[in-house]
Amino acid sequence: MKTILISGGGGYLGTYLTQVLLKNYKVIVYDEFYFKWLFKNKNKIRFNKRLKFIKKDILSVSLEDFEGVDVVCDLNGIPNDPSSELNKKYTWNVNYKGRKKFAEVAKSCGIKRYIFNSTCAVYGYNKRVVDEKSVTNPLSTYAKANLKAEKEIYRMRTKSFKVNILRNSTLFGFSQNLRLDLVINIFVNSYILKKKIFVNGDGNQWRPFISLTDVAKIYKLLIRNDNLPSFVTNLVSFNSTIRDLAYKVIKYFRGSPNQIEFIKNNKDNRNYRTKSNNLKKYFKNLKFSNFNYELNQLIKGIKKYKIKS
């Protein structure tokens, strides 16, 4: 049975991915656990005897942390644009320098595959549909630091140290450590609490999306198939304008378009649509999760855990 180390595994994606991977693997979660659900609720998690924790900052990584590990899932870093702008120097220290050092130590310990969680935000503003070969145009500190880290780490790849760069679209879906800075999650939670949805700007900006369910499927396929090579890929299920997405969520709730409020003086300059040639190449039979099913799971989770803000 393989052992998977998930760094940053106590966060939004990591909490969900940990529970998925525990079904088939031993999992070590490396995290400071600022978000504590996983750390506090180990006994509620299925297959928890396979689960171990390393409560530690990535800047303090050591050789011993990778003992017995086969695959690293690097979910490290400050995870969004607004948070990253609060202290740009610290963001660069963690999201670039810290992640680069983490990968260097992992490689020196004989890790076979290193999966780096990146972002489609590296494309920033593009009028055309972009793919993995398109010119990047990061606008935020978050996107710039991630892009530099992924480039440096991808250069480390060898036949015995495979590196996979996964550029996530905007994520959505339920996790016990729920992020409410992600647009679909925000819209759903806002409608549940206020019966209204608020859209920044005119909502005509494009964005790609993918569910936690689908991201976890891709991680599982990468971990299972030792023959897959190193590559960079966008992870995208669908593209939508924010305006159309708001109407789609309203329709699911059987609400009225009048329940959408556009905040014209709060414009979002990011605008990009993505496709992925490599996703089709390496995961030919991948079937994406149903959007309405994911909305239903998100609503059930928010209500069950009484999440407010």
DOLUMVEX-661314 format. One line per 5 residues: number of its first residue (from 1); their letters; for each residue x, y, z of N, C-alpha, C, O. Coordinates in steps of 0.1 Angstrom, whole numbers. Atoms other than C-alpha are relative to their C-alpha. Layout:
! residues N
NUM) A) X,Y,Z,X,Y,Z,X,Y,Z,X,Y,Z  ...
! end
This chain:
! residues 309
1) MKTIL) 8,-12,0,0,0,0,9,12,0,17,14,9  -8,-13,1,14,34,-11,-3,9,12,-14,9,18  2,-11,-10,19,62,14,1,13,-7,10,16,-14  2,-13,6,8,96,3,2,11,10,-5,11,21  -2,-11,-9,20,128,20,-8,12,-7,-4,16,-18
6) ISGGG) 8,-11,5,-5,157,15,5,13,8,0,14,20  -4,-12,-7,12,190,25,-10,11,-3,-15,13,-14  12,-9,1,-14,217,32,-12,-8,0,-23,-3,-5  11,9,0,-37,188,37,-11,3,10,-22,-4,10  11,-4,-10,-57,205,65,-10,10,-6,-19,15,1
11) GYLGT) 9,-10,6,-73,230,41,-12,-5,-7,-17,-16,-5  13,3,7,-103,231,18,1,-12,-9,-6,-22,-7  -2,12,8,-91,207,-9,6,-11,7,2,-23,6  -7,11,-7,-68,188,14,-9,-8,9,-7,-20,10  9,7,-9,-95,179,39,-8,-10,-8,-11,-22,-3
16) YLTQV) 8,9,9,-116,164,11,9,-11,-6,5,-23,-6  -9,9,7,-87,148,-7,5,-11,10,6,-23,6  -5,10,-10,-74,131,25,-10,-11,2,-7,-23,2  10,10,-2,-107,114,30,-2,-10,-12,-6,-21,-10  2,8,12,-109,102,-6,12,-10,-1,10,-22,-3
21) LLKNY) -12,9,2,-73,88,-6,1,-10,11,7,-21,8  -1,10,-10,-76,70,27,-7,-13,-3,-4,-23,3  7,12,4,-99,45,11,10,-10,-6,7,-22,-5  -9,9,7,-69,31,-8,15,1,5,23,-8,1  -14,-2,-3,-37,44,7,2,5,15,-8,9,22
26) KVIVY) -4,-6,-12,-19,54,39,2,15,-3,8,19,-14  -1,-14,3,-20,92,42,7,7,12,3,5,24  -6,-9,-10,2,117,61,-4,14,-4,-1,18,-15  4,-14,2,-12,152,64,10,9,7,12,8,19  -10,-9,-5,15,178,68,-6,14,-1,-9,19,-11
31) DEFYF) 7,-13,-1,0,211,80,2,6,13,4,-1,23  0,-7,-13,0,237,107,-14,-1,7,-15,2,19  13,1,-5,-37,232,111,-6,12,6,-11,12,17  7,-12,-4,-49,267,113,-15,-2,-1,-23,3,6  14,5,2,-81,251,100,0,-14,6,6,-23,0
36) KWLFK) -3,11,-9,-86,224,126,-9,-12,-2,-8,-22,5  10,11,0,-115,201,114,7,-14,-1,4,-22,7  -6,13,2,-93,173,102,8,-5,12,7,-16,16  -8,3,-12,-70,175,132,-8,-4,12,-5,-13,19  8,2,-12,-98,175,157,-9,-12,-2,-14,-17,8
41) NKNKI) 11,10,3,-121,149,140,6,-13,-6,-1,-20,-13  -7,12,5,-96,121,132,-9,-12,2,-10,-21,-7  7,12,-3,-118,95,149,-13,-1,-7,-19,-12,-7  12,1,7,-148,104,128,2,-4,-15,-7,-6,-23  -4,3,14,-129,97,95,1,-15,-2,8,-22,5
46) RFNKR) -1,14,4,-132,64,78,15,-4,-3,22,4,-9  -14,4,2,-99,44,77,10,8,7,21,10,2  -9,-10,-6,-84,68,102,13,-7,6,22,0,9  -12,7,-5,-59,41,114,12,2,-11,23,0,-7  -10,-2,10,-41,48,81,5,15,0,14,18,-8
51) LKFIK) -3,-15,1,-39,86,88,9,4,11,8,1,23  -10,-6,-9,-10,104,104,1,15,-2,-2,19,-13  -2,-14,2,-3,140,110,14,4,3,21,-1,12  -12,-8,-3,28,162,109,-4,14,2,-7,21,-8  5,-14,-3,19,195,126,12,9,-1,20,10,9
56) KDILS) -13,-7,2,46,217,111,-2,10,-12,-10,8,-21  -1,-10,11,53,247,89,9,-5,-11,19,-12,-9  -8,6,11,66,239,54,14,6,0,23,0,-6  -13,-7,0,95,264,60,10,-8,9,22,-5,9  -9,8,-9,108,239,86,1,-14,-4,4,-23,4
61) VSLED) 0,14,5,107,208,64,14,-6,2,24,0,1  -13,8,-3,133,181,71,-1,-13,-8,-12,-18,-12  -1,13,7,144,148,55,-9,-10,6,-15,-18,-1  8,10,-7,126,128,82,-15,0,-3,-22,-10,-2  15,-2,3,92,142,71,-4,-10,-12,-16,-13,-13
66) FEGVD) 3,8,12,94,120,39,3,-15,1,3,-22,-8  -4,14,-3,104,87,55,-12,-9,-4,-23,-8,1  10,10,4,84,59,38,-10,5,-10,-20,-2,-13  10,-6,8,65,83,15,3,-3,-15,15,-3,-19  -1,3,14,59,73,-22,-4,12,-9,3,15,-19
71) VVCDL) 6,-11,8,39,103,-35,-2,12,9,-7,11,20  3,-13,-7,37,140,-24,-11,8,-8,-9,10,-20  10,-9,6,6,161,-31,2,13,7,-1,15,18  -3,-13,-6,17,197,-26,-11,9,-2,-13,15,-12  11,-10,0,-13,218,-17,4,12,9,-4,20,13
76) NGIPN) -5,-10,-9,9,242,3,-3,14,-5,-7,17,-16  0,-14,4,7,280,4,-13,8,4,-23,2,8  12,-9,-3,-16,310,10,-9,-1,-13,-4,0,-24  8,6,11,-46,300,-12,-8,10,-8,-15,5,-17  8,-9,9,-61,332,-28,6,14,-2,16,17,5
81) DPSSE) -6,-13,3,-55,366,-42,-1,10,11,9,16,14  0,-11,-11,-68,389,-13,9,-3,11,16,6,16  -9,3,-11,-49,370,14,15,2,-4,22,6,4  -14,-1,5,-17,370,-7,5,14,0,16,17,1  -4,-14,1,-18,408,-11,2,6,14,8,17,15
86) LNKKY) -2,-6,-13,-19,414,27,14,1,4,18,11,11  -14,0,-3,18,406,30,7,-6,-11,10,-18,-11  -5,6,13,34,402,-4,14,-7,3,16,-18,-3  -13,6,-3,69,394,10,-2,-14,6,5,-23,3  3,13,-6,55,366,32,-6,-10,-10,-2,-22,-10
91) TWNVN) 6,9,10,35,352,3,11,-5,-9,11,-17,-12  -11,5,8,66,350,-18,9,-10,7,14,-20,2  -8,9,-9,85,334,11,-6,-14,1,1,-24,1  7,12,-2,58,307,15,-3,-7,-14,1,-18,-17  5,6,12,43,302,-20,10,-3,-10,9,-11,-19
96) YKGRK) -10,2,9,75,304,-39,12,-7,7,15,-19,4  -12,6,-6,106,298,-17,-3,-12,8,4,-22,7  3,11,-9,89,275,8,-4,-13,-8,0,-24,-5  4,11,8,73,253,-19,11,-6,-8,12,-18,-10  -12,5,7,105,251,-39,9,-8,9,13,-19,5
101) KFAEV) -9,8,-9,125,240,-9,-7,-13,4,0,-23,5  7,12,-3,98,215,0,2,-11,-11,4,-23,-8  -2,9,11,101,199,-34,14,-5,-1,17,-17,-4  -14,4,1,139,199,-33,3,-11,11,10,-21,8  -2,10,-10,139,180,0,-7,-13,-3,-2,-24,-1
106) AKSCG) 8,12,4,112,156,-13,8,-8,-10,9,-20,-9  -7,7,11,133,148,-44,13,-7,6,16,-18,2  -13,6,-6,165,142,-23,-3,-13,9,5,-21,11  4,12,-8,145,116,-3,-6,-11,-8,-10,-22,-3  4,11,9,136,95,-33,-15,-1,-3,-20,-11,-7
111) IKRYI) 14,0,3,100,105,-37,-2,-3,-15,5,3,-24  1,5,14,87,89,-70,-9,10,-8,-6,12,-20  9,-9,7,59,114,-79,-3,12,9,-6,11,20  3,-12,-7,54,150,-69,-11,8,-8,-9,12,-19  12,-6,6,20,165,-76,-2,14,6,-5,16,17
116) FNSTC) 0,-14,-5,20,203,-74,-13,7,-4,-17,8,-15  13,-7,1,-13,221,-69,2,14,-4,6,22,5  -1,-14,5,-13,253,-90,-13,6,-3,-23,1,2  13,-7,2,-39,276,-104,0,5,-15,10,9,-20  2,-6,13,-53,288,-137,0,15,1,0,22,-10
121) AVYGY) -2,-15,-1,-50,323,-123,13,5,-6,15,17,-8  -13,-4,7,-15,322,-139,-3,7,-14,6,13,-19  4,-5,13,-34,332,-171,-5,15,1,-5,22,-9  3,-14,-3,-47,364,-155,-11,6,-8,-23,5,-5  10,-6,9,-64,383,-183,4,-4,-14,15,-1,-20
126) NKRVV) -2,4,14,-67,367,-218,-14,0,-7,-24,-5,-1  13,-1,8,-94,374,-244,-3,-13,-7,-14,-17,-9  2,12,7,-88,341,-261,0,-12,10,4,-10,21  0,12,-9,-93,306,-247,14,-5,1,21,-6,-10  -14,3,-2,-60,295,-232,1,-15,3,-8,-22,8
131) DEKSV) -3,13,-4,-44,261,-229,14,0,6,20,10,9  -13,1,-7,-11,248,-214,11,6,-7,21,10,-1  -10,-7,7,9,263,-242,-1,15,-2,7,22,-8  3,-14,2,-6,297,-240,9,9,9,15,4,19  -8,-10,-8,13,328,-227,-7,2,13,-19,5,14
136) TNPLS) 5,-3,-14,8,333,-189,0,15,2,8,22,-4  1,-15,-2,-2,367,-176,-5,2,15,-16,8,16  5,-1,-14,-5,365,-137,-1,15,4,8,23,2  3,-14,-4,-20,397,-122,3,2,15,6,13,19  -1,-2,-15,-18,390,-84,13,-6,5,20,-14,-2
141) TYAKA) -11,6,-7,10,381,-60,-1,-15,1,8,-23,-2  4,14,-1,-7,348,-55,4,-8,-13,11,-18,-13  -2,6,13,-6,339,-92,15,1,-4,20,-9,-10  -14,-1,4,29,352,-98,9,-9,8,18,-16,2  -8,9,-8,44,333,-69,-2,-15,-3,7,-23,-4
146) NLKAE) 3,13,4,26,301,-79,7,-4,-13,12,-15,-15  -6,3,13,39,304,-115,15,-2,1,20,-11,-5  -15,1,-2,75,309,-104,3,-13,6,13,-20,3  -3,13,-7,73,279,-80,-2,-12,-9,6,-21,-10  3,12,9,57,256,-106,11,-1,-11,15,-13,-14
151) KEIYR) -11,1,10,84,265,-132,13,-6,6,19,-15,0  -12,5,-7,112,259,-107,-1,-15,3,9,-23,1  2,14,-4,97,226,-95,0,-9,-12,5,-20,-12  1,9,12,90,213,-130,13,-2,-6,15,-13,-12  -14,2,5,126,218,-139,7,-11,7,17,-17,2
156) MRTKS) -7,11,-8,135,192,-112,-4,-14,-5,2,-23,0  5,13,4,117,164,-130,11,-8,-6,20,-3,-14  -8,10,6,136,133,-139,-8,-13,-3,-20,-13,0  7,13,2,127,97,-149,-5,-6,14,-15,-13,14  3,5,-13,127,88,-112,-7,9,9,-12,6,20
161) FKVNI) 7,-10,-8,112,120,-99,-10,7,-10,-7,17,-16  10,-6,9,80,127,-119,-7,11,7,-11,11,18  7,-12,-5,64,161,-115,-12,3,-8,-11,4,-21  13,-3,7,28,169,-124,-5,13,6,-8,14,18  5,-13,-4,17,205,-123,-15,1,-4,-19,0,-16
166) LRNST) 14,0,2,-21,207,-119,-5,15,2,-6,19,14  6,-14,-1,-35,242,-127,-15,0,2,-22,-2,-7  14,1,-3,-68,242,-109,-8,12,-6,-3,23,-6  10,-10,2,-98,261,-122,-5,5,13,0,0,24  7,-4,-13,-119,279,-96,-7,-12,5,-16,-18,-1
171) LFGFS) 6,12,-7,-129,251,-72,-13,3,5,-17,15,8  13,-1,-7,-163,245,-59,-4,-14,6,1,-24,2  4,12,-6,-180,219,-37,2,0,15,8,9,20  0,0,-15,-184,209,-1,12,-7,6,17,-17,1  -11,5,-8,-155,203,23,-3,4,14,-9,15,17
176) QNLRL) 3,-4,-14,-157,203,61,8,13,4,5,20,13  -7,-13,-1,-131,231,58,-4,8,-12,4,10,-21  6,-6,11,-153,251,35,6,14,-3,8,22,6  -4,-14,4,-139,281,16,-12,8,-6,-19,3,-14  11,-8,4,-163,309,11,5,13,-7,-1,23,-8
181) DLVIN) -6,-10,9,-140,330,-11,-1,-5,-15,4,2,-24  2,6,13,-149,308,-41,-14,2,-5,-24,0,2  12,-6,5,-176,321,-64,-12,-9,1,-23,-4,6  12,9,0,-200,291,-66,-4,-2,15,-15,-2,18  3,2,-15,-197,284,-28,-6,13,6,-15,12,14
186) IFVNS) 6,-12,-5,-203,321,-21,-14,2,-5,-23,5,4  14,-1,6,-234,322,-44,-10,-8,8,-20,-4,12  9,9,-6,-249,292,-28,-2,4,15,-14,4,19  1,-3,-14,-242,302,8,-8,13,1,-16,15,11  7,-13,-1,-254,338,1,-15,-2,-2,-24,4,4
191) YILKK) 14,2,2,-287,325,-13,-7,-7,12,-18,-3,16  6,7,-11,-293,302,16,-2,9,12,-12,9,19  1,-10,-12,-287,330,42,-8,12,-3,-16,16,6  6,-13,3,-300,361,24,-10,0,-11,-16,10,-14  9,1,11,-320,348,-5,4,10,-11,-5,15,-19
196) KIFVN) -5,-9,10,-298,370,-27,14,-4,-4,21,-11,4  -13,3,5,-267,366,-48,7,14,-5,0,22,-12  -7,-13,3,-241,395,-52,11,-3,-10,19,-12,-7  -10,2,10,-220,398,-83,9,12,-2,4,23,-3  -9,-11,2,-189,419,-86,1,5,-14,3,-4,-23
201) GDGNQ) 0,-5,13,-189,442,-116,-13,-4,-8,-23,-6,-2  12,3,8,-212,434,-146,-2,-15,-1,-12,-20,-7  1,15,1,-205,396,-143,4,-5,-13,2,-17,-16  -3,5,13,-193,394,-179,14,-7,-1,18,-12,-11  -13,7,0,-158,381,-169,-2,-15,0,-10,-21,7
206) WRPFI) 0,15,1,-151,345,-178,9,-6,11,19,0,15  -8,8,-10,-138,319,-154,-2,-15,-2,-13,-19,-5  2,15,1,-131,281,-156,-3,-5,14,0,0,24  4,6,-13,-145,258,-129,2,-15,0,2,-22,-11  0,15,-2,-140,223,-115,-3,-3,14,0,4,23
211) SLTDV) 4,4,-14,-154,205,-85,11,-8,7,20,-13,1  -9,7,-9,-135,190,-56,0,-15,-4,10,-22,-4  2,14,4,-149,156,-67,9,-4,-12,16,-14,-12  -8,2,12,-132,159,-101,15,1,2,22,-7,-4  -14,-1,-3,-99,171,-88,5,-12,7,16,-17,4
216) AKIYK) -4,12,-7,-98,142,-64,1,-12,-9,10,-21,-7  -1,10,10,-105,118,-93,14,0,-7,20,-10,-9  -12,-1,7,-75,131,-111,12,-3,8,22,-10,4  -11,4,-9,-52,128,-81,1,-15,1,11,-21,1  0,15,-1,-63,92,-77,6,-7,-12,13,-17,-11
221) LLIRN) -6,6,13,-55,84,-114,15,2,-1,22,-7,-5  -14,-3,0,-21,100,-111,7,-9,10,18,-15,6  -6,8,-10,-13,81,-79,0,-15,-4,10,-22,-1  2,14,3,-26,48,-92,9,-5,-12,14,-16,-12  -7,4,12,-8,48,-126,15,5,0,18,17,-3
226) DNLPS) -14,-3,-1,30,47,-122,6,4,-13,17,9,-14  -6,-2,13,35,49,-159,-3,14,-6,3,18,-16  2,-13,4,21,84,-163,12,9,1,19,8,11  -12,-8,0,49,109,-172,-2,13,8,-13,16,13  1,-14,-5,56,144,-159,-7,8,-11,-6,6,-23
231) FVTNL) 6,-9,9,34,171,-174,-7,11,7,-9,10,19  8,-11,-5,16,204,-169,-14,0,-6,-15,-2,-18  14,0,6,-22,205,-173,-9,9,8,-8,11,20  11,-7,-6,-51,227,-167,-11,-10,5,-13,-20,-2  11,8,-5,-79,212,-146,-13,8,-2,-15,17,6
236) VSFNS) 12,-7,3,-112,224,-161,-11,-9,-4,-10,-17,-12  12,7,3,-147,210,-162,-8,8,-10,-13,3,-20  8,-9,9,-165,240,-178,4,14,3,10,18,13  -2,-14,-1,-162,277,-184,-13,7,0,-23,3,-6  12,-8,-1,-188,303,-176,3,15,3,13,17,10
241) TIRDL) 0,-13,-5,-193,340,-172,-6,0,14,-14,-9,17  6,-1,-14,-200,350,-136,-15,3,0,-22,-2,8  14,-3,1,-233,364,-147,-8,-12,-3,-18,-15,4  8,12,3,-245,332,-163,0,-10,11,-10,-17,14  -1,9,-11,-233,312,-133,-10,4,11,-16,-4,17
246) AYKVI) 10,-5,-10,-254,334,-110,-14,-4,-4,-22,-8,5  14,4,5,-285,328,-131,-2,-15,1,-13,-19,4  1,14,-1,-277,291,-131,-3,-5,14,-11,-14,17  3,4,-14,-276,289,-93,-14,5,4,-21,-3,11  13,-4,-3,-307,310,-90,-11,-9,-6,-21,-12,1
251) KYFRG) 9,9,6,-325,287,-114,-1,-13,8,-12,-19,9  0,12,-8,-314,257,-93,-9,1,12,-16,-8,16  8,-3,-12,-330,273,-62,-15,4,-4,-23,6,5  13,-5,5,-361,282,-84,-3,14,5,-14,17,9  1,-14,-4,-355,318,-75,-3,9,-12,-6,4,-23
256) SPNQI) 3,-10,11,-360,350,-95,13,8,-3,21,10,5  -11,-8,4,-334,370,-115,1,12,8,12,18,9  -1,-12,-9,-343,399,-93,7,-2,13,10,8,20  -8,3,-12,-325,382,-65,15,1,-2,23,-2,7  -14,-2,3,-292,389,-82,3,15,0,-4,22,-7
261) EFIKN) -4,-14,-1,-275,422,-73,14,2,-6,23,-5,-1  -13,-3,6,-246,436,-95,6,12,7,0,22,8  -7,-11,-7,-221,457,-76,10,6,-10,21,2,-11  -7,-5,12,-209,478,-105,14,7,4,23,6,-4  -12,-7,-3,-182,497,-86,11,-9,6,21,-4,11
266) NKDNR) -10,10,-5,-164,465,-75,4,-10,-11,0,-21,-11  -3,8,12,-150,453,-108,11,-10,2,21,-8,9  -11,11,0,-130,420,-111,6,0,-14,0,-3,-24  -7,-1,13,-103,424,-138,4,-13,-5,8,-14,-17  -4,13,5,-95,387,-141,-10,-5,-10,-22,-4,-8
271) NYRTK) 9,5,10,-109,372,-172,7,-10,-9,16,-6,-16  -7,10,8,-99,339,-188,-9,-12,-1,-16,-16,8  6,12,2,-113,308,-203,11,-10,-3,20,-7,-10  -11,10,2,-93,276,-203,-5,-13,-6,-17,-17,-4  2,13,5,-92,243,-221,13,-8,4,23,-2,8
276) SNNLK) -12,8,-4,-68,214,-215,2,-12,-10,-6,-22,-10  -3,10,9,-53,193,-242,6,-12,7,4,-24,4  -6,11,-7,-33,173,-217,-9,-8,9,-7,-20,12  10,7,-8,-63,165,-196,-7,-11,-9,-9,-22,-4  6,10,9,-78,147,-226,10,-10,-4,7,-22,-6
281) KYFKN) -10,10,4,-45,131,-235,3,-10,11,4,-22,8  -4,9,-11,-37,116,-201,-12,-6,8,-10,-17,15  11,5,-8,-72,111,-186,-12,-1,-10,-22,5,-8  10,1,11,-92,100,-217,-14,-3,4,-24,2,-2  13,4,-4,-121,84,-199,-6,7,12,-15,3,18
286) LKFSN) 4,-7,-12,-125,110,-172,-14,6,-3,-17,13,-13  13,-6,0,-162,119,-166,-2,10,11,0,6,23  1,-10,-10,-169,151,-149,-13,-1,8,-23,-6,3  11,1,-8,-193,153,-120,-11,9,-4,-9,19,-11  12,-8,4,-229,166,-126,0,12,9,1,12,21
291) FNYEL) 1,-13,-7,-232,203,-117,-11,0,11,-8,5,22  11,-1,-10,-266,200,-100,2,-9,12,-2,-6,23  -3,9,-11,-254,170,-80,10,7,10,8,6,22  -10,-7,-8,-224,191,-67,-7,11,8,-4,13,20  8,-11,-7,-248,220,-58,-8,-6,11,-8,0,22
296) NQLIK) 8,7,-10,-270,196,-39,8,-4,12,4,-2,23  -9,4,-11,-241,182,-19,5,12,8,7,12,20  -5,-12,-6,-228,217,-12,-11,6,9,-8,10,21  12,-5,-8,-263,228,1,-2,-8,12,-4,-3,23  1,10,-12,-266,197,23,11,2,10,8,2,22
301) GIKKY) -11,-2,-9,-232,203,38,-1,13,8,1,13,20  2,-13,-6,-238,240,45,-11,-1,11,-9,5,22  11,1,-9,-271,232,62,4,-9,12,0,-6,23  -3,9,-10,-258,202,81,10,6,11,8,4,23  -10,-6,-9,-228,221,96,-3,14,4,4,21,11
306) KIKS) 5,-13,-4,-248,253,100,10,11,-3,13,20,6  -11,-9,4,-221,273,81,-7,14,-3,-17,14,-11  6,-13,2,-229,310,81,10,10,-8,5,16,-18  -9,-9,7,-198,330,71,14,-4,1,23,2,-4
! end
